[in-house]
Amino acid sequence: MSDFGLRSSTKNPILNIRKVKVHSMNPRHSFLITPMFGLIIFGLLSVTKLELAANSGRSGEALYKEHCSVCHGDKGEGDGFAAKFLDPKPRDFTKGIYKLRSTPSLPTDEDITRTITEGIPGTLMPAFEKSLKKEEVKTLVAYVKRFSNAFDGKTPEPISFPEPPPKTEELLAMGEKLYVEGGCGACHGQSGKGDGPSAETLKDDWGNPIRPYDFTVPGKMKSGSAVDGVYRAFFVGIGGTPMPAYGEIFTEEQNWALAYHVLSLADSDGESPGILEGDSNTGRDLIMGVTHFKNGGPPCMGCHSVMGIRASGGGPWGPDLTAAHQKFKEDGLTTFLETIPYPIMGPLFHPRPLTEEEKGHLLAFLRSMDPDGVQAITVRVSPLYNLTILIGILGVISLTLTGLIAGNKKVEVR
């Protein structure tokens, strides 16, 4: 101080300060205000929880892990957590063998895209058309192809399929004859019920038992139940299954005839089967637990949520059911309610099966959540969410303790 010639005087009031007492705020005020700041920080950190489907920058790995790995496995080998409970089994992508395609062997990107967006009827492969954006589907297609080196340096070219001819009695008669001569009945049965003499012995390329399709059940053909989809399946076959390709065996006219014939076995012309009827309000009450299942099954809201609404103790354990009908469609949900294949739900409902009426009510409610033109919004949990929650909680505790300690002290500056 002396080096600068500074002395305490009235001209230098700062240096004349001998003792200043600074009193803290009322402890009760500190106790209230400090946690408020903590909660604000906690809320800002928790924003990372929400990651909307509109984010097209998500990696293929992240999309696959969220939507596909539970069935197809982390490495695409068809050995996901749910795989052993599903029939037919999820596809092993590492072999580069796909069921549905418009080519003689490897599928095009458009073929894989069609499967992802439309799903596969008669299986629990859902349709992601409304829950994934086009950019996300494109990213997912590229990622799935990486599981197999069969695509390396190859760009599959689709076959140009002709437009279907009109259905005539002559074509139907030709198709009926070809069904017998071509040996279709050996697997599918004489009447197309999937009960041919070879049916019980069939296996896919991985050694899993596989059932021939029952043509008398309309609307569940894996390639689609329109005549052009059936024609395509006959022409190129169903990859990885005993279903052969008839494109090189039959003529174009014969393949159309066979396609029309198998559709006629269900007398549906490719139309979907009758919808299981029910009351949506009753379905809502069953899901919410207001009305109990006849055989004692637990209410769905014990684990699931609908439109983000959760029952006490429920919601986080299972997926939100709002978009279930959009993803699985009528056929997939019907199959799901009939089989309850998943390991958590199976032990709960297999001893306490749903009645046909209850299935109809549940379907009616889920159907009512799927109005035309409504885009499903997927809310995803960030991988950092748990860490964020922990940081937020510790921040609230730390700031609260700091406020309490500071509120009980008087600070003196001498």
C-alpha positions in Angstrom: 0.0 0.0 0.0 2.8 2.5 1.0 4.5 2.0 -2.4 1.6 3.6 -4.1 1.1 6.3 -1.4 -2.3 5.2 -0.5 -3.7 6.1 2.9 -7.0 5.7 4.6 -8.9 9.0 4.3 -12.3 10.4 3.5 -11.0 10.9 0.0 -10.6 7.2 -0.4 -13.8 5.7 1.1 -13.0 2.2 -0.1 -9.9 2.1 2.1 -11.8 3.5 5.1 -14.0 0.4 5.3 -13.3 -1.3 8.6 -16.2 -3.8 8.9 -19.1 -4.5 6.8 -21.8 -6.9 7.8 -23.6 -8.7 5.1 -26.7 -10.6 6.2 -28.0 -13.5 4.3 -31.6 -13.7 3.1 -34.2 -15.2 5.2 -33.4 -19.0 5.5 -37.0 -19.8 4.6 -36.7 -17.8 1.4 -33.4 -19.5 0.5 -35.0 -22.9 1.2 -37.7 -22.1 -1.4 -35.7 -20.2 -4.1 -32.7 -22.4 -4.4 -34.6 -25.6 -5.2 -36.4 -23.6 -7.8 -33.2 -22.9 -9.6 -32.3 -26.6 -9.2 -35.5 -27.7 -10.8 -35.0 -25.3 -13.7 -31.6 -26.8 -14.4 -33.1 -30.3 -14.0 -35.8 -29.4 -16.5 -33.2 -28.1 -19.0 -31.1 -31.2 -18.7 -34.2 -33.4 -19.1 -34.9 -32.0 -22.6 -32.5 -34.7 -23.9 -35.2 -37.2 -23.1 -37.2 -36.2 -26.1 -35.9 -37.1 -29.6 -38.7 -36.8 -32.1 -39.0 -39.0 -35.2 -38.6 -35.8 -37.3 -34.9 -36.0 -36.6 -33.6 -37.5 -39.8 -30.0 -37.5 -38.6 -30.3 -40.6 -36.6 -27.8 -43.3 -37.5 -28.8 -46.7 -39.1 -27.4 -48.4 -36.0 -29.7 -46.4 -33.7 -32.8 -47.0 -35.8 -32.0 -50.7 -36.1 -31.4 -51.1 -32.4 -34.7 -49.4 -31.5 -37.0 -51.0 -34.1 -35.4 -54.2 -35.3 -32.9 -55.8 -33.0 -35.5 -57.2 -30.6 -36.5 -59.8 -33.3 -33.6 -59.8 -35.8 -30.8 -59.5 -33.2 -28.0 -57.0 -32.7 -25.9 -58.5 -35.5 -28.8 -59.3 -37.8 -28.7 -63.0 -37.3 -32.4 -63.4 -36.6 -31.7 -64.3 -32.9 -33.2 -61.3 -31.1 -34.8 -61.5 -27.6 -38.2 -62.2 -29.0 -37.1 -64.5 -31.9 -37.7 -67.9 -30.1 -41.3 -66.9 -29.4 -42.2 -66.0 -33.0 -43.5 -68.1 -35.8 -42.4 -67.7 -38.5 -38.9 -66.9 -37.3 -37.3 -63.4 -38.0 -35.1 -63.3 -41.0 -31.3 -63.8 -40.6 -29.9 -60.8 -42.7 -26.3 -62.1 -42.7 -27.1 -64.6 -45.5 -28.5 -62.0 -47.9 -31.6 -64.2 -48.5 -34.9 -62.2 -48.4 -38.4 -63.5 -48.6 -39.9 -60.8 -50.8 -38.2 -59.3 -53.8 -38.7 -58.3 -57.4 -35.4 -60.0 -58.5 -34.2 -63.6 -59.0 -31.9 -63.3 -55.9 -30.8 -60.2 -54.0 -33.6 -57.7 -53.3 -33.4 -54.1 -54.5 -33.5 -51.2 -52.1 -37.1 -50.6 -53.1 -37.9 -54.2 -52.2 -36.5 -53.8 -48.7 -38.1 -50.4 -48.4 -41.5 -52.0 -49.3 -41.1 -54.6 -46.6 -40.2 -52.1 -43.9 -43.0 -49.6 -44.8 -45.8 -52.2 -45.5 -44.8 -55.0 -43.2 -45.4 -58.7 -44.0 -48.9 -60.0 -43.7 -49.4 -63.2 -41.7 -46.3 -62.4 -39.5 -45.5 -59.9 -36.7 -43.3 -57.9 -39.0 -44.9 -54.5 -38.5 -45.4 -51.7 -41.0 -43.3 -48.6 -40.3 -44.8 -46.4 -43.0 -46.3 -43.9 -40.6 -43.8 -44.1 -37.7 -40.5 -43.7 -39.7 -39.7 -40.9 -42.2 -38.5 -41.7 -45.7 -35.0 -40.6 -44.8 -35.0 -42.9 -41.8 -36.2 -45.8 -43.9 -33.5 -45.2 -46.5 -30.9 -45.1 -43.7 -32.2 -48.3 -42.2 -32.2 -50.1 -45.6 -28.5 -49.2 -46.0 -27.7 -50.4 -42.5 -29.5 -53.8 -42.9 -27.6 -54.5 -46.1 -24.3 -54.2 -44.3 -25.0 -57.4 -42.4 -24.2 -59.4 -45.5 -21.4 -59.2 -47.9 -23.7 -60.5 -50.7 -24.5 -56.9 -51.6 -20.8 -55.9 -52.0 -20.3 -54.3 -55.4 -23.7 -55.4 -56.6 -26.8 -53.4 -57.7 -29.7 -55.8 -58.2 -32.0 -55.1 -61.1 -35.7 -55.7 -60.7 -37.7 -57.8 -63.2 -40.2 -55.9 -65.2 -43.5 -57.6 -64.4 -46.5 -57.3 -66.8 -49.8 -55.8 -65.9 -52.4 -58.5 -64.8 -54.9 -59.6 -67.4 -58.6 -59.7 -66.7 -59.7 -62.7 -64.7 -61.6 -65.2 -66.9 -63.1 -68.6 -66.5 -60.5 -69.9 -68.9 -57.7 -68.6 -66.8 -59.2 -70.1 -63.6 -59.6 -73.5 -65.3 -56.0 -73.4 -66.5 -54.8 -72.4 -63.0 -56.7 -75.3 -61.4 -55.1 -77.7 -63.7 -51.6 -76.3 -63.2 -52.1 -76.4 -59.4 -52.4 -80.2 -59.7 -49.8 -80.8 -62.4 -47.3 -78.5 -60.7 -47.4 -80.4 -57.5 -48.7 -77.5 -55.4 -50.9 -79.9 -53.4 -47.9 -81.8 -52.0 -47.4 -78.9 -49.7 -50.5 -76.8 -49.8 -53.0 -79.6 -49.9 -55.5 -80.5 -52.6 -57.9 -77.8 -51.4 -55.2 -75.3 -50.5 -55.5 -75.6 -46.7 -51.7 -76.0 -46.2 -52.2 -79.7 -45.2 -50.4 -81.5 -48.0 -48.5 -84.8 -47.3 -45.2 -82.9 -47.2 -46.4 -80.1 -45.0 -45.1 -81.5 -41.7 -41.6 -82.1 -43.1 -40.8 -78.7 -44.5 -38.0 -76.5 -43.1 -36.5 -73.2 -44.2 -32.9 -72.6 -45.1 -31.9 -72.4 -41.4 -33.5 -75.6 -40.4 -36.6 -74.1 -38.8 -39.9 -75.9 -39.3 -42.1 -73.9 -41.7 -45.8 -74.2 -42.6 -47.2 -74.0 -46.1 -49.6 -71.1 -46.6 -53.3 -71.9 -46.2 -54.9 -70.4 -49.4 -58.4 -70.7 -47.9 -57.5 -67.9 -45.5 -57.6 -64.6 -47.4 -55.5 -61.5 -46.8 -52.4 -63.0 -45.2 -50.2 -63.8 -48.2 -46.7 -62.5 -47.4 -46.3 -60.9 -50.8 -49.7 -59.3 -50.6 -53.0 -60.7 -51.5 -53.5 -58.7 -54.8 -53.0 -60.8 -57.9 -49.9 -59.0 -59.0 -48.2 -59.7 -55.6 -49.1 -63.4 -55.9 -47.8 -63.5 -59.5 -44.5 -62.0 -58.3 -44.2 -64.6 -55.6 -44.8 -67.4 -58.0 -42.4 -66.0 -60.5 -39.4 -65.5 -58.2 -40.3 -67.8 -55.3 -40.1 -67.0 -51.6 -36.5 -66.7 -50.6 -35.2 -69.0 -47.9 -38.2 -71.3 -48.0 -39.1 -74.4 -50.0 -41.4 -72.3 -52.2 -39.8 -72.5 -55.6 -39.6 -70.0 -58.5 -42.0 -70.8 -61.4 -40.8 -67.9 -63.6 -38.7 -70.3 -65.7 -41.1 -73.2 -65.5 -44.5 -71.7 -66.4 -45.3 -69.2 -69.1 -46.5 -65.7 -68.2 -50.1 -66.7 -68.9 -49.8 -69.8 -66.8 -48.4 -67.9 -63.8 -51.3 -65.5 -64.0 -53.7 -68.4 -64.2 -52.2 -70.0 -61.1 -52.3 -66.7 -59.2 -56.0 -66.2 -59.9 -56.7 -69.9 -59.0 -55.1 -69.8 -55.5 -56.9 -66.5 -54.8 -60.2 -68.2 -55.8 -59.7 -70.8 -53.1 -60.7 -68.3 -50.6 -63.4 -66.8 -52.8 -62.0 -63.4 -51.9 -60.2 -62.1 -55.0 -57.5 -60.9 -52.6 -59.9 -59.0 -50.3 -59.0 -59.0 -46.6 -60.8 -61.3 -44.3 -63.8 -60.1 -42.2 -62.8 -57.7 -39.4 -63.4 -59.0 -35.9 -66.1 -56.7 -34.6 -66.2 -55.1 -31.2 -67.0 -51.9 -29.2 -64.2 -49.4 -28.9 -65.5 -48.0 -25.6 -65.5 -51.5 -24.0 -62.0 -52.0 -25.5 -60.9 -48.8 -23.8 -62.3 -49.9 -20.5 -60.6 -53.3 -20.8 -57.2 -51.6 -21.5 -57.7 -49.1 -18.7 -58.7 -51.8 -16.2 -62.2 -50.3 -15.6 -63.7 -53.6 -17.0 -61.9 -56.8 -16.0 -60.9 -59.5 -18.5 -63.2 -62.5 -18.0 -60.4 -65.0 -17.4 -58.4 -62.8 -15.1 -55.7 -61.3 -17.4 -54.2 -58.1 -16.2 -55.2 -54.7 -17.7 -53.0 -53.4 -20.5 -52.4 -50.1 -18.8 -50.4 -51.9 -16.1 -47.5 -51.8 -18.5 -48.5 -49.7 -21.5 -49.7 -46.2 -22.2 -52.1 -44.7 -24.7 -51.6 -41.2 -26.1 -49.0 -40.8 -23.4 -51.5 -41.4 -20.6 -50.3 -43.8 -18.0 -52.0 -45.7 -15.2 -50.4 -45.7 -11.8 -47.3 -47.8 -12.0 -47.7 -48.5 -15.7 -46.7 -46.9 -19.0 -42.9 -47.2 -19.0 -42.7 -51.0 -19.2 -44.3 -51.5 -22.6 -44.6 -49.4 -25.7 -47.3 -46.8 -26.2 -50.3 -48.5 -27.9 -51.5 -45.4 -29.8 -49.8 -46.4 -33.1 -50.2 -50.2 -32.7 -52.8 -50.5 -35.4 -50.8 -48.3 -37.8 -47.7 -50.6 -37.3 -49.2 -54.1 -37.1 -52.4 -53.5 -39.0 -55.5 -55.6 -38.5 -53.9 -58.9 -39.4 -50.8 -58.4 -37.2 -52.8 -57.4 -34.2 -55.2 -60.3 -34.6 -52.3 -62.7 -34.8 -50.7 -61.1 -31.7 -53.9 -61.3 -29.6 -54.4 -65.0 -30.6 -50.8 -66.0 -29.8 -49.4 -63.5 -27.3 -45.9 -64.5 -28.3 -43.7 -62.3 -26.2 -42.0 -63.7 -23.1 -43.3 -61.1 -20.6 -47.0 -61.2 -21.7 -47.1 -64.9 -22.5 -47.0 -66.2 -18.9 -49.7 -63.7 -17.9 -52.2 -64.4 -20.7 -51.6 -68.0 -21.8 -53.3 -69.4 -18.6 -55.8 -66.6 -18.8 -56.7 -66.3 -22.5 -58.7 -63.5 -24.0 -62.2 -64.3 -25.2 -63.2 -63.7 -28.9 -65.4 -60.8 -27.7 -62.5 -59.2 -25.8 -60.2 -59.5 -28.8 -62.8 -57.7 -30.9 -63.2 -55.0 -28.3 -59.5 -54.4 -28.0 -59.1 -54.3 -31.8 -62.0 -51.9 -32.1 -60.3 -49.5 -29.6 -56.9 -49.7 -31.2 -58.5 -49.3 -34.6 -60.2 -46.1 -33.4 -56.7 -44.7 -32.5 -55.7 -45.0 -36.1 -57.7 -42.4 -38.0 -56.9 -41.9 -41.7 -54.3 -39.3 -42.4 -52.9 -39.1 -38.8 -49.1 -39.3 -38.6 -47.8 -41.2 -35.7 -45.2 -39.4 -33.7 -42.5 -41.5 -32.1 -41.0 -40.2 -28.9 -37.6 -41.8 -28.1 -35.5 -41.8 -25.0 -32.0 -40.6 -25.4 -29.2 -43.0 -24.4 -28.0 -40.2 -22.0 -31.4 -39.8 -20.3 -30.5 -41.9 -17.2 -27.3 -39.9 -16.7 -29.2 -36.7 -17.2 -31.7 -37.6 -14.6 -28.9 -38.4 -12.1 -27.1 -35.2 -12.8 -30.4 -33.3 -12.4 -31.2 -34.9 -9.1 -27.7 -34.3 -7.7 -27.9 -30.7 -8.9 -31.2 -30.1 -7.0 -29.8 -31.7 -3.8 -26.6 -29.8 -4.1 -28.2 -26.4 -4.6 -30.8 -27.1 -1.9 -28.0 -27.9 0.7 -26.1 -24.9 -0.4 -29.1 -22.7 0.1 -29.8 -24.1 3.5 -26.2 -23.7 4.7 -25.9 -20.1 3.3 -29.3 -19.2 4.8 -28.0 -20.0 8.3 -24.8 -18.0 8.2 -23.9 -14.3 8.4 -21.0 -13.3 6.3 -18.6 -10.6 7.6 -16.0 -8.9 5.5 -13.3 -7.3 7.5 
